[in-house]
Amino acid sequence: MARVELIMPKMGESIMEATILKWLKKPGDTIEQDESVLEVATDKVDTEVPSTHAGVLQQILAKEGEVVKVGKPIAILTSSVASGAPAPSSPAKAPIAEKAVQAIAPPATISATNGTSHSTATDYKSSTRFYSPLVKNIAKEERIAVTELESIPGTGAEGRVTKKDILAYLQNRQPGSAGRATIPMIPASISAGDEIIQMDRMRKMIADRMVDSKRTAPHVTSFVEADLTNVVTWRNKMKGEFEKREGEPLTFTPLFIEAIIKAIKDFPMINIQVDGDRIIRKKDINIGMAVALPTGNLIVPVIKQADQYSLTGLTKAVNDLARRARENKLKADDLSGGTYTISNVGTFGNVMGTPIIVQPQVGIMATGAIQKKPAVLETVHGDVIAIRHKMFLSHSYDHRVVDGALGGSFVRRVADYLEKFDVNRVI
C-alpha cells in the first residue's frame, strides 16, 4: 500500500487558495477515485473536491475553516496503487469531478466587483463568526457591513451563513438598511396544477453570472448579415473527405472562430478586460465557445491560444471540448482564461440573438442560422438576383470601453473574412 497526499487542486486561473468548509469523509473511510472528499470555498464558488486516488483516508491535515493554498497537502490516503506509480504532474492537472465542473460553470471569471473597493465593506476578520470567501465576496459587493452580516441567521454547519442565506437576506433587505438597497422581488403566483422545479446548482450559478454581467457592463449589440455562400460551398465539398481522413466532423464553428481570430488581430482592443479604471489588453487570444448541455444548462469551455491552431487543429479542439462538455468530463482549467466568446444560436434555428458578455471579457458574438435568401448581385452584365446563403452575426460589447465604431467595425470585419473565404482552400 502506498501513501498518497491529497492536495488542494487549482480551481481557476486566478484562484490561489481555498477555505475548507466541510469534510465529507473521516479517517478510516474508504474512498473511490473521483469521489468527493470535502467541500471548499473560494471567492468565486463553493464546490466539492474529488479524490485523485482510490484508497483509505488515513489522516486529515487541514481543519474545517482553514485557508489552504493551492498545491498544499490537505489529507493522506493509503492507496493500492504501487508506490512507483506516477503521481499527477501538477495541481492544475488534478481531475475535477462532475459536480465540481458544474460548479465552476461559465465561467470562472473575476468577481463582479471588477476591482472596485467599497468603503462600507469592512474587515470581516474582526468578526468571531466564520464566513466563506464566497459569502464575504457577496457581502462586499452588496456593501454589507460586519454588524449587518452578523445579524443574518445561518443554516449551515454550526450556524454558518451560506450563499443561500445571504441571497435570501438580500431579497428581503429593506431599502433603508445600510449599504445598497435591493429591489424587492415580486413573488411568483402559483396556481393549482403548476409544477415547481428547484434550480440545480449550475443553473443558480448561471443566473448569478448573467445578472452580474448585466449589472457590470452596459451592453450594446451590433448586427451584420453576412453572405456565407463560399463557406457553405467549401464545407459541403470538404466535410466528407475531412471526416474520412481525420475521423472528426467538420462543422461551421471552427470556421467562425477562425474569422473572429483574424478580426481580433485587426482590432486588438476587442481582446481586453476591465479592472476598475484600468484596461488590460490580453496577449493571448483565448476563445470561449458556449455549449448547450443535455440538462439544458450552458457551459463555456475555452480554446487557449486559439490563434496558434491550424483550421484542422481548431476543428479538433472544438469537437473535443464540445464532446467532453456534454459528457461532464471538462477540467477546471478548460473553463478559465477566456478573452472572447462565441455562441452559435443558429444551432437552435434562431436567426440572431443578443448574447450576454462573459465577465471580465468585453465582447461576445452570436452566429445565427444559415438561410437561403434571394440577394442582388452586381455583375459585369448588370445586377442579378441569385439564391445566397445568409447569416446574421450579433456582436454584444461592453460600452464602457468599446464604442459603436469599434464594436460595429469588428463584427463587419468578421463578416468580411467569412464572405471572402477561399473556395479552393485545402485543409
C-alpha positions as CSV (number, residue, x, y, z in Angstrom):
1,M,0.0,0.0,0.0
2,A,1.3,3.4,-0.9
3,R,0.8,6.7,1.0
4,V,-0.6,9.4,-1.3
5,E,-1.1,13.0,-0.5
6,L,-4.4,14.6,-1.5
7,I,-3.5,18.2,-2.4
8,M,-5.7,21.3,-2.8
9,P,-6.4,21.5,-6.6
10,K,-6.4,24.6,-8.7
11,M,-9.9,25.9,-9.1
12,G,-9.2,28.5,-11.8
13,E,-6.6,30.7,-13.3
14,S,-6.7,33.5,-10.6
15,I,-7.5,31.4,-7.6
16,M,-4.6,30.7,-5.3
17,E,-6.2,29.4,-2.1
18,A,-9.5,28.0,-0.8
19,T,-11.2,27.6,2.5
20,I,-12.2,24.2,3.7
21,L,-15.9,24.2,4.5
22,K,-16.7,20.6,5.4
23,W,-15.0,17.2,5.2
24,L,-17.4,14.7,3.7
25,K,-15.2,11.7,4.8
26,K,-13.5,10.9,8.0
27,P,-10.3,8.9,8.8
28,G,-10.8,5.2,8.1
29,D,-13.3,5.8,5.3
30,T,-12.8,4.0,2.0
31,I,-12.7,6.4,-0.9
32,E,-13.2,5.7,-4.6
33,Q,-11.2,7.7,-7.3
34,D,-13.1,10.9,-8.3
35,E,-15.4,10.5,-5.2
36,S,-16.0,13.8,-3.4
37,V,-14.0,14.1,-0.2
38,L,-14.6,17.6,1.0
39,E,-16.3,20.9,0.3
40,V,-14.2,24.1,-0.2
41,A,-15.0,27.7,-0.9
42,T,-13.2,30.4,-3.0
43,D,-14.2,33.9,-3.7
44,K,-15.8,32.7,-6.9
45,V,-17.6,29.5,-5.9
46,D,-18.3,26.8,-3.3
47,T,-17.6,23.3,-4.7
48,E,-16.5,19.8,-3.9
49,V,-13.1,18.3,-4.3
50,P,-12.7,14.7,-5.6
51,S,-10.0,12.3,-4.6
52,T,-7.3,11.7,-7.2
53,H,-6.8,8.1,-6.0
54,A,-8.8,5.2,-4.6
55,G,-7.9,4.2,-1.1
56,V,-8.5,4.7,2.6
57,L,-8.4,8.1,4.3
58,Q,-5.7,7.9,6.9
59,Q,-5.2,11.5,8.1
60,I,-6.8,14.9,7.7
61,L,-4.1,17.6,7.5
62,A,-6.3,20.7,7.3
63,K,-9.2,21.5,9.5
64,E,-12.6,22.9,8.6
65,G,-12.4,26.7,8.3
66,E,-8.7,26.6,7.5
67,V,-7.5,28.5,4.4
68,V,-5.1,26.4,2.3
69,K,-3.0,27.4,-0.7
70,V,-3.3,25.6,-4.0
71,G,-0.9,22.7,-4.2
72,K,-0.6,22.2,-0.4
73,P,-1.5,18.7,1.0
74,I,-4.8,18.5,2.8
75,A,-5.0,14.8,3.6
76,I,-3.1,11.5,3.4
77,L,-4.6,8.3,1.8
78,T,-3.3,4.8,1.6
79,S,-3.7,3.6,-2.0
80,S,-3.5,0.2,-3.7
81,V,-1.5,1.9,-6.5
82,A,2.1,0.9,-6.5
83,S,4.4,3.3,-4.8
84,G,6.4,3.8,-8.0
85,A,3.3,4.8,-10.0
86,P,3.5,8.3,-11.3
87,A,1.6,11.0,-9.4
88,P,-0.3,13.8,-11.0
89,S,2.1,16.0,-12.8
90,S,0.9,19.2,-11.2
91,P,-2.0,20.6,-9.1
92,A,-3.6,22.0,-12.2
93,K,-4.0,18.5,-13.7
94,A,-5.9,17.1,-10.8
95,P,-9.2,15.7,-12.2
96,I,-12.4,17.6,-11.3
97,A,-15.5,15.5,-10.7
98,E,-18.8,16.2,-12.4
99,K,-20.2,18.3,-9.5
100,A,-17.0,20.4,-9.5
101,V,-17.2,21.0,-13.2
102,Q,-20.8,22.1,-12.9
103,A,-20.0,24.4,-10.0
104,I,-17.3,26.3,-12.0
105,A,-19.6,26.9,-14.9
106,P,-19.2,29.9,-17.1
107,P,-17.5,30.7,-16.0
108,A,-14.9,31.1,-14.0
109,T,-14.2,34.8,-14.1
110,I,-13.3,37.6,-11.8
111,S,-15.8,38.8,-9.2
112,A,-18.4,41.3,-10.0
113,T,-16.6,44.0,-8.1
114,N,-14.2,44.4,-11.0
115,G,-11.5,45.5,-8.7
116,T,-13.6,48.3,-7.2
117,S,-13.5,48.5,-3.4
118,H,-16.4,49.7,-1.3
119,S,-15.9,51.8,1.8
120,T,-18.7,50.0,3.6
121,A,-17.1,46.6,3.1
122,T,-15.1,46.4,6.3
123,D,-12.6,43.8,7.6
124,Y,-14.6,40.7,8.3
125,K,-11.6,39.2,10.2
126,S,-12.8,41.3,13.2
127,S,-15.8,39.0,13.4
128,T,-15.7,35.9,15.6
129,R,-18.1,34.2,13.2
130,F,-16.8,32.2,10.2
131,Y,-17.7,33.3,6.7
132,S,-16.7,31.6,3.5
133,P,-14.8,33.6,0.8
134,L,-17.9,33.5,-1.4
135,V,-20.2,34.9,1.3
136,K,-17.6,37.6,2.0
137,N,-17.4,38.5,-1.7
138,I,-21.2,38.9,-1.9
139,A,-21.2,41.0,1.3
140,K,-18.6,43.3,-0.1
141,E,-20.4,43.7,-3.4
142,E,-23.7,44.5,-1.7
143,R,-21.9,46.7,0.9
144,I,-23.0,44.7,3.9
145,A,-21.1,45.9,7.0
146,V,-19.8,43.4,9.6
147,T,-22.6,44.3,12.0
148,E,-25.2,43.7,9.4
149,L,-23.6,40.5,8.2
150,E,-23.5,39.1,11.8
151,S,-27.3,39.7,12.1
152,I,-28.0,37.2,9.3
153,P,-29.2,33.8,10.6
154,G,-27.2,30.9,9.1
155,T,-28.5,27.5,8.1
156,G,-25.1,25.9,7.5
157,A,-23.0,23.8,9.8
158,E,-22.7,25.4,13.3
159,G,-24.8,28.3,12.2
160,R,-22.6,29.2,9.2
161,V,-24.1,31.7,6.8
162,T,-24.3,30.0,3.3
163,K,-24.7,31.6,-0.1
164,K,-28.4,30.8,0.0
165,D,-28.8,32.5,3.4
166,I,-27.2,35.8,2.3
167,L,-29.1,35.9,-1.1
168,A,-32.3,35.2,0.7
169,Y,-31.5,38.1,3.1
170,L,-30.7,40.4,0.2
171,Q,-34.1,39.7,-1.4
172,N,-35.9,40.9,1.7
173,R,-33.5,43.7,2.6
174,Q,-35.2,46.9,3.3
175,P,-34.3,49.9,1.2
176,G,-33.4,51.9,4.3
177,S,-30.8,49.3,5.5
178,A,-27.1,50.0,5.4
179,G,-25.4,49.8,2.0
180,R,-27.0,49.5,-1.4
181,A,-30.7,48.9,-1.4
182,T,-32.1,46.0,-3.4
183,I,-35.2,46.0,-5.4
184,P,-37.8,43.7,-3.8
185,M,-38.7,40.8,-5.9
186,I,-42.3,40.3,-6.9
187,P,-43.3,36.9,-5.7
188,A,-44.4,34.4,-8.4
189,S,-48.0,33.4,-8.5
190,I,-48.6,29.6,-8.0
191,S,-51.8,28.0,-9.2
192,A,-53.2,24.6,-8.8
193,G,-51.5,22.2,-11.2
194,D,-48.4,24.3,-11.5
195,E,-45.1,22.3,-11.3
196,I,-42.4,23.7,-9.1
197,I,-38.9,22.9,-10.3
198,Q,-35.9,23.6,-8.0
199,M,-32.9,25.2,-9.8
200,D,-29.9,22.9,-9.8
201,R,-26.5,24.3,-8.6
202,M,-25.3,25.0,-12.1
203,R,-28.5,26.9,-13.1
204,K,-28.1,29.1,-10.0
205,M,-24.5,29.9,-10.9
206,I,-25.5,30.8,-14.5
207,A,-28.3,33.0,-13.2
208,D,-25.9,34.9,-10.8
209,R,-23.3,35.3,-13.6
210,M,-25.8,36.7,-16.1
211,V,-27.2,39.2,-13.6
212,D,-23.7,40.2,-12.5
213,S,-22.7,40.8,-16.2
214,K,-25.7,43.0,-17.0
215,R,-25.1,45.0,-13.8
216,T,-21.4,45.4,-14.5
217,A,-21.4,46.2,-18.2
218,P,-23.7,48.4,-20.3
219,H,-24.5,46.1,-23.2
220,V,-24.8,47.3,-26.8
221,T,-25.4,44.9,-29.7
222,S,-24.5,45.5,-33.4
223,F,-25.7,43.2,-36.2
224,V,-24.4,42.3,-39.7
225,E,-25.9,40.0,-42.3
226,A,-23.1,38.0,-44.0
227,D,-23.1,36.1,-47.2
228,L,-21.8,32.6,-46.3
229,T,-22.2,31.1,-49.8
230,N,-18.5,30.5,-50.2
231,V,-18.2,29.0,-46.7
232,V,-21.2,26.7,-47.2
233,T,-20.0,25.6,-50.7
234,W,-16.5,24.8,-49.4
235,R,-17.7,22.9,-46.3
236,N,-20.1,20.8,-48.4
237,K,-17.2,19.9,-50.7
238,M,-14.7,19.1,-47.9
239,K,-16.6,17.6,-45.0
240,G,-16.8,14.1,-46.3
241,E,-13.1,13.9,-47.1
242,F,-12.2,15.5,-43.8
243,E,-14.2,13.2,-41.7
244,K,-12.8,10.2,-43.6
245,R,-9.2,11.3,-43.1
246,E,-9.4,12.8,-39.6
247,G,-12.3,10.9,-38.0
248,E,-13.8,14.2,-37.0
249,P,-16.9,16.1,-38.3
250,L,-16.2,19.4,-39.9
251,T,-18.7,21.9,-38.5
252,F,-19.1,25.6,-39.1
253,T,-18.0,26.6,-35.6
254,P,-14.2,26.4,-36.3
255,L,-14.7,28.5,-39.5
256,F,-16.5,31.2,-37.5
257,I,-13.8,31.1,-34.8
258,E,-11.0,31.4,-37.4
259,A,-12.7,34.6,-38.8
260,I,-13.1,36.0,-35.2
261,I,-9.4,35.4,-34.5
262,K,-8.4,37.2,-37.7
263,A,-10.6,40.2,-36.8
264,I,-9.2,40.3,-33.2
265,K,-5.8,40.7,-34.7
266,D,-7.1,43.6,-36.7
267,F,-8.9,45.1,-33.7
268,P,-6.8,44.1,-30.6
269,M,-8.8,46.4,-28.4
270,I,-11.7,43.9,-28.5
271,N,-9.4,41.4,-26.8
272,I,-9.3,43.3,-23.5
273,Q,-10.6,43.2,-19.9
274,V,-11.6,45.9,-17.4
275,D,-10.2,46.1,-13.9
276,G,-11.6,49.1,-12.2
277,D,-10.3,52.1,-14.1
278,R,-7.6,50.0,-15.9
279,I,-7.8,48.3,-19.3
280,I,-5.8,45.1,-19.7
281,R,-5.0,44.2,-23.3
282,K,-4.6,40.5,-23.4
283,K,-1.6,39.0,-25.2
284,D,-3.2,35.6,-25.8
285,I,-6.4,35.1,-27.8
286,N,-8.4,32.5,-25.9
287,I,-11.8,31.8,-27.4
288,G,-14.7,30.6,-25.3
289,M,-17.4,28.6,-27.0
290,A,-20.8,28.2,-25.5
291,V,-22.0,24.6,-25.3
292,A,-25.6,23.6,-24.5
293,L,-25.7,20.6,-22.2
294,P,-28.2,17.7,-22.1
295,T,-29.6,19.2,-18.9
296,G,-30.5,22.4,-20.7
297,N,-27.7,24.4,-18.9
298,L,-24.9,26.2,-20.7
299,I,-21.1,25.9,-20.2
300,V,-18.3,27.8,-21.9
301,P,-15.0,25.8,-22.3
302,V,-12.1,27.8,-23.7
303,I,-9.6,27.2,-26.6
304,K,-6.4,28.6,-25.2
305,Q,-4.1,30.4,-27.7
306,A,-6.6,29.7,-30.4
307,D,-4.7,31.8,-32.9
308,Q,-1.8,29.2,-32.8
309,Y,-4.1,26.5,-34.3
310,S,-4.5,25.5,-37.9
311,L,-8.0,25.0,-39.1
312,T,-7.7,21.3,-38.6
313,G,-6.4,21.9,-35.1
314,L,-9.3,24.3,-34.4
315,T,-11.8,21.7,-35.6
316,K,-10.4,19.0,-33.3
317,A,-10.2,21.4,-30.4
318,V,-13.9,22.5,-30.9
319,N,-15.0,18.9,-31.2
320,D,-13.0,17.7,-28.2
321,L,-14.3,20.5,-25.9
322,A,-17.9,20.1,-27.0
323,R,-17.8,16.3,-26.5
324,R,-16.2,16.5,-23.1
325,A,-18.6,19.2,-22.0
326,R,-21.6,17.1,-22.9
327,E,-20.0,14.1,-21.0
328,N,-19.2,16.2,-17.9
329,K,-15.5,15.5,-18.4
330,L,-14.2,19.0,-18.5
331,K,-11.5,20.2,-16.1
332,A,-11.4,23.5,-14.2
333,D,-8.6,24.7,-16.5
334,D,-10.8,24.1,-19.6
335,L,-13.3,26.8,-18.3
336,S,-10.9,29.6,-17.4
337,G,-8.9,32.3,-19.2
338,G,-11.3,33.2,-22.0
339,T,-10.7,36.6,-23.7
340,Y,-13.6,36.5,-26.2
341,T,-16.6,34.2,-26.6
342,I,-18.8,32.8,-29.5
343,S,-22.3,31.4,-29.1
344,N,-23.9,29.6,-32.0
345,V,-27.6,30.3,-31.6
346,G,-28.2,29.1,-35.2
347,T,-27.9,25.5,-33.8
348,F,-31.4,26.0,-32.4
349,G,-32.8,27.6,-35.5
350,N,-32.5,31.2,-34.3
351,V,-31.6,33.8,-36.9
352,M,-30.0,36.1,-34.4
353,G,-29.6,36.8,-30.6
354,T,-28.3,39.4,-28.1
355,P,-25.8,37.4,-26.1
356,I,-24.7,38.4,-22.6
357,I,-21.0,39.1,-22.1
358,V,-18.9,36.6,-20.1
359,Q,-17.2,38.8,-17.5
360,P,-14.5,40.1,-17.4
361,Q,-14.4,39.9,-21.2
362,V,-15.8,42.9,-23.2
363,G,-17.4,41.1,-26.2
364,I,-19.3,38.1,-27.3
365,M,-20.6,37.1,-30.8
366,A,-23.7,35.1,-31.6
367,T,-23.9,33.4,-35.0
368,G,-27.4,32.7,-36.3
369,A,-29.0,30.1,-38.6
370,I,-27.7,30.0,-42.2
371,Q,-30.6,30.5,-44.5
372,K,-31.1,30.6,-48.3
373,K,-32.3,34.0,-49.4
374,P,-32.7,35.9,-52.7
375,A,-30.0,38.6,-53.0
376,V,-29.0,41.2,-55.5
377,L,-25.5,40.6,-57.0
378,E,-23.5,43.0,-59.1
379,T,-22.0,41.5,-62.3
380,V,-20.3,42.9,-65.3
381,H,-23.6,42.5,-67.2
382,G,-25.6,44.3,-64.5
383,D,-27.4,43.4,-61.4
384,V,-28.9,39.9,-61.0
385,I,-31.0,38.2,-58.3
386,A,-29.5,34.9,-57.0
387,I,-30.0,32.5,-54.2
388,R,-27.3,33.0,-51.5
389,H,-26.6,31.5,-48.0
390,K,-27.1,34.3,-45.5
391,M,-26.4,34.5,-41.7
392,F,-26.7,37.2,-39.1
393,L,-23.8,38.0,-36.8
394,S,-24.7,39.6,-33.4
395,H,-21.9,41.3,-31.5
396,S,-22.6,42.4,-27.9
397,Y,-20.0,44.5,-26.3
398,D,-19.2,46.5,-23.1
399,H,-20.0,50.1,-23.9
400,R,-17.8,51.3,-21.1
401,V,-14.7,50.6,-23.2
402,V,-16.0,49.6,-26.7
403,D,-17.7,52.3,-28.6
404,G,-20.0,51.7,-31.5
405,A,-17.4,52.4,-34.1
406,L,-15.1,49.7,-32.8
407,G,-17.9,47.2,-32.0
408,G,-19.6,47.7,-35.3
409,S,-16.3,47.6,-37.3
410,F,-15.3,44.4,-35.6
411,V,-18.4,42.4,-36.5
412,R,-18.2,43.8,-40.0
413,R,-14.6,42.6,-40.3
414,V,-15.7,39.1,-39.2
415,A,-18.3,39.1,-41.9
416,D,-15.8,40.2,-44.5
417,Y,-13.5,37.3,-43.7
418,L,-16.3,34.8,-44.0
419,E,-17.6,36.4,-47.3
420,K,-14.1,36.3,-48.8
421,F,-13.5,32.7,-47.8
422,D,-11.4,30.8,-50.4
423,V,-13.5,28.1,-52.0
424,N,-10.3,26.4,-53.3
425,R,-8.7,26.2,-49.9
426,V,-7.0,22.9,-49.0
427,I,-7.3,21.5,-45.4
